[in-house]
Structures are given as C-alpha cells and as structure tokens.
Amino acid sequence: MIAFLKLIRIQNLFIVALTQYMMRWCIIHPILSHLTVIQNNEAIRLPAFELQFSEFNFFLLVLSTVFLTAAGYVINDYFDAKTDLLNHPGKVIVGKVIPRRMAMASHIILNILGIGIGVYISFFVGMPFLVIIFITVSGLLWFYSTTYKRQFLIGNLIVALLTALVPIIVVLFEIPLLNRSYGHLLLQYDTSLSVLVAWVAGFSFFAFITTLTREIIKDIEDFEGDSAYGRRTLPIVLGVPKSKWIVVGLHIITVAALVFVYFNYLRDNITLIYMSVTLLLPYILLSYRIVKADKKSDYHFASNLSKFIMLAGIFYSLVVYYIISVRF
C-alpha cells in the first residue's frame, strides 16, 4: 500500500484537491457574496449569490481530477522505469516493488474512474461537451509519457498546461449553473461573472509558469539519464547554461507579472507583505541558486524551492479570502 501511495504521489494529489477546494471556498464563494457593480458612479452591492454546484458533485469533480492525475503518475513511472534507474535509482517502484502488469492495470482503472465521473458531472451541468476535457487530459498524459516527454519543450508545456487546468476547471463547472440561476440579475445590472474567471485565471497562469520553470529545472537535474536514452529535452538541445538562463528569464517574467497585478489591481499591505516574503524573496534566492548550481543536489534543491513557491501562490487564496470576507 505504501509503495502504491508513493507511485501515485499521494502528497501531490492532496495538493491538487486542496487547490480546487481553495479556489471554490477562498476565491469563488467570497466574490459571489460581495459582488458590486458601478452605476451612475455609485457602487451597488448585488444580492449575495450562492454556489450552485452541490458539495457532492464538486467532490466528484475533485475526485475525477485526482484519479486522472494519479493515472498520469502511474503511466509516467511505467514508461520511465529504465531512465529513472539512472536518474533516481532509489525511487524506482514500477518493476521493482509493484509489478509492471499491476501498474498498467492501476492506470486503466484510475482512468476509467476519472473519465466516468467526468462524464456524469458534465451531463449534470448540462454541458456534455465538457466531457472532452477529461478524455483529452487522459490522452495527453498517456502521450506525454510515451512520446512528448522525449521531445523538445513539448512535454514541459503539456505538464504546465495540465497543471493550469486544475484551478480553472473549478470555474468552468460553476459558471454555467450560476448563469442559469442568476442570469436575470446579471442582465438587470448589465454585468457578468468575468471577475471570477479573471481571479481564477490569475492562479492558473501562476500555476502554468511556475510548473514550466520547475519542469525545466527537473530536466537539468536529470540531464545524464535523459541524454543516455536519447531524449531531446531543453537542456540536452540547448545546453545546461542556456537552460539555466531561460529559467531565470521565466522567473523575471513571473515577478514582473506579480508586480503588475499588485500595482494595477491589488495595492493592499497584506498582499505586499505576503508576496514579498513568500514569492519575491524566494524567487531571488531561487534565481541565484540556479545560476550558481553545478551539482545534481543544487538542482534538486531548486526544484523543491520551486514547489514551495507554487504552494505559496496557492495559499495566497487565503489572503484573498481574508481581504474580501473580513475587511469588506
């Protein structure tokens, strides 16, 4: 059982579930309760909107996301067993602790459960075409493990996009039901729920760019094993020095985006302190460590620090909740 939990990265699955619940209760719910519109230069508070996606169905949405993510981890380790023997010999599970046939069977079962639940909730919200999201995610995770991971940058972008989908899928399933219930009020006040999309999209963008950066760092860390098996990752194609500067460049873009958002949309002291301590300073340290890195352990430290930054970005939703619900 412990080996299986390691195989499906149970700690990462917990983060996936936590992210979706935080988007629901720390971003979407407080915003719905404090919607305002400007009419004749006067701010008008709309009646509090309630979440329309039931707790049970939202739980199923999270469960579907978790199952598909777990299936992706399993199939990734299934096809990466040989490479991991070089890159991470002490962490190989498939073929050593869990038989390959059992790993493949687990992958199939997790996919069936994830897609099946996705089909149900897509029909529940009256938007059957959303089923394609779950099927596409499953397919991308399969082809990522078998093909895209070995190609220049494509694998990194796929992982980053799928990570960005984790928060955005919450609003995708909530908006149709909200429009169905409150569409008349939105028309009456000539407004929309675009503010929900904007906030969650901000978290999705942050998840995308931090994941992309971390994936490149992990590729630098795994340079030797990937090179031995003929993979064409970014560090192998462009070289480690250029890849390191690309990572630093992505850090600069991320910090610039955070500064832009703060000065144009936020401007509160709590956000300033939180971002400075948990995001900006760690980014400076991370960039310095990447530039100076020359050992595998240096890149491993950088990868873990990147994960901390990503978690800090997710937990900023708690700050948003406090600002909206407590201060206003």
N, C-alpha and C positions, 0 to 999 in steps of 0.2 A: 504493500500500500504506500509506504513512504517513497519507494522508487517511482511509483506511478505519479504521486503528487509532485515529485521533482520533475518528472517528464513533462507534465502539463503546466509547469511553472505556476504553482498554486498562488505564490505571492503576487505574481503579475496579474493573474486572474482576479485576485482580490482588488487590485488597483483599478482594473477595468470596471468592475462592478461599482466600486466606490466613486469613480469618475462619473458614471452615469447617474448615480443617486445624487451626487453633489450638484450636477447640472440641473436635475429636477427640483431639488429642495432648496438649494442655495442660490440659484440663478433664476430659473423659470418661475417658481412659486412666488418669491417675494416681488418680482417685477410685475406679475399678474395682479398682485394685491395692491400695487401702488402705481398703476397706470395713470398718466396725466396727459392731457392734450392742451395745446395753446390755441385759444380762440379770442380774437379781439385783444391781443396782447395780455390775456389773462390765463393763468394756469388753472385748468379744471380737472379735478380728480374724478376718474371714472369709477363706477361701482366695482368692487373687488371681483375679479374673475377667479374662478376655481379651476384647478386642474381637472381635465376631462378624461384623461387616460387613467383607468382604475388602477389601484395598487397591485392587484393580482396580475393584470395584463402588463403593467410596467415591469413587474418582477419577471414575467415570461420574456419580455424584450431583453432584459439584462441577462437572463439565463441563456437565451439564444446567442447573444453576443459572446458570453463566456464559453459556451460549448464550441462555437466556431473558432474562437481564439485558441482554445485547448487543442482542437483538432489540428490547427496550424502548427502549434508547437510540436505535436507528436510527429507529423509528417516531415517537418523540418529536420528533427533529430533522426528520423528513419533514413533519409537520404544523405544526411551529413555525417553518418557514423564513422566513415573512413577519415574524413577531413578532421573531425573532432578528436580522433586518436592522436593526431599531430598537434592540433591547436589547444585542446583541453582534455588530455588523456584521463584525468581523474574524474571527469564529469560525464563520461560516456555511459549511457544507460541502455539504449537500444542495442540488442545483440550481446550484451554482457549481463545485465540484470533482468531485463524484460526481453523475451524472445521477439524476433522481428515480426513473426506472424501475429502475435498478440498486439504489438504496436500498431500494425496495419488495421487489425480488427477494431481497436480502440478508436483509431482515426475515422473509420467508416461509421461507427456507431455515434460518435460525437457529431459528425457532420449531419447524419440523418436527423438527430435530435435538434440540432441548431436550425437547420433549414425547415424542418417540420413545424417547429414553434414559430419561426418567422412567417411561414405561410398562414398560420392561424391568425396572428396578430395583424398581418397585412389586410386580410379579409375583414377582420373585426373593425378596423378604422375605415373601411370602405374604399381602400386604395390597393387593390390586388397587385397593381404593377410594382409595388414596393417589394414584392417577393424577389424581384430581380436583384435587389441589394444582397440578400442572403446567399443566393446562388452565385452571384459574382464574387462575393467575398470568399466563399469556399473554393471556387475555381482559381482565383488569384493566389490564394495560399498554397494550393497544390502546385501550380505552375511556377510560383516563386521558388518553392523547394526543389523542383525538378529542373528548372531552366533559368528563370530570371535572376536567381541569386548569383549565378555564374557569369552574368553579363554586366557590362559597364554601366553602373549607376541605376539601371532599371530596377533591380531588386531593392536598392535603398529607397527609391521613390515609392515603390509599391508598399513597403512596410510603413513609410511615413504617411502615405495617404490612408491606409487602413487604420492607423492609429488616430488620425484626424477624424475619421468616421465615427469613432467611439462616442465622443460628446455630441456630434452633430445629429446622429441618428435619434437621439432623445427628442430633439425639437421637431424632427421630421415626422414623428409619430404623434406628437402632441398638437401641432398646429392644425391639422385637418379637423380634429374634434373641437378645438377651440373656435375655429371659424364657423363650424356647424352650429355651435351653441350661442356664440356671441357676435355672429356676423352682422345682425341687425344693429347692434350698438356701435360696432366699428364703422358701419356705413353712416349711422346717425351723426357720429362725431368726426367723420371723414379722416379716419386713422387706420392703422393696421398693427399687426404684431411683429413688425420688422425689427423692433428693438430686441425682441427675444432672439431672433436669428442673428442679429449683429453681435450680441454678447456671447452666445454660444459659438459663433463662427470665430470670434477672437480666441477663445480657448482652443478651438480646433486648429487654427493657424499656429498657435504656440506649440501644440502637440506635434504638428507636422514638422516644423522647422527644428525643434529640439530632437525629435526622433531621427530625422535625416542626419543631423550632426552626429548623434550618438552612433548611428549605423556606420558612418564613415570611420569614426574612431575605432569601432569594433573591427572593421575591415583592416585598419592599420595594425591593430593588435594581432590579427590572425593572418598577417601577411605571409609568413613562411608556409603554413599549411595550405592556404589558398593558392599560393604560387606553385607548390609541389603538385597540385591536382589540376593545374591549367585554368584556373578561374581568372576572369578579367575584371576584377574589382577596381575601384578607383585608385587605390594605392599602387596596384600592380601596373595599371595602364599609365598613370601619370607620374608615379613615383611617390615615395613617402613624404619628402619635403614639400612638394606642391599640394599634396593632400592635406597636410597639416595647415597650410595657409588658407586652403579652401574652408577648413573647419573654423579657423579664426575669422574668416570673412563672413561665414554664416552667423557666428557669434555677434559680430558687429551689426549685421542686418537685424538680428533679433533685438539687440539692445536699442538700436535706433527705432525699431517699431514700438518697443515698450515706452521709450521717451516720447515719441509722437503721440501715442494714445494717452499717456498721462497728461501732457500739456494741452491736448485738444479736447479731452473728454472727461478726465477724472479730477485732477487738481485737489486732492484731499491729503491731509498729513498722514493718515493711517496708511494709505496706499503708498505714499512716498517712502515711509519708513520700511514697510513690508518689502517693497520691490528693491530698495537699496540693500537691505540685509540679506534677503533670500534669493535674489536674482542678479542684480547688477554686480555686487561684490564677488559672488561665486563665479560669474561669467568672466570677470577679470582674472581670478585665480585659475580658472579652467583654461583660458587662452594662454596664460603664462606657462602652465604645466604642459600644454600641448606643444608649444614652441620649444620648450626645453627637453621634452621627452626623447629618450633614446633606448629605453628598455621596454619589454613587454609589460612589466609591472606598472610602468608610468602610464601606459595607455589603459591598463585595467583600472587604475585609479581615476583617470579622466572619464572613463565610461561610467563608473559609479557616481562620480560627481555630476555628470550629465543627468543621470537618473534622479539624483536629489533635486536638481534644478527643475526637472519636469514635474516632480511631485510638488515642489513649492509653487509652481504655476497652477497646478490643480487646486491646491489648498488656498489659493487666493480667492476662490469662490466663497470661502468662509468670511473673508473680509468684505466681499460684495454683499453677502447676506447681512452682516452687521450694519453696514452703511445704509442699506435700503430699509431694513426692518427695524433697526433700533434708532437710527439717527433721523429718520424721516417719517 
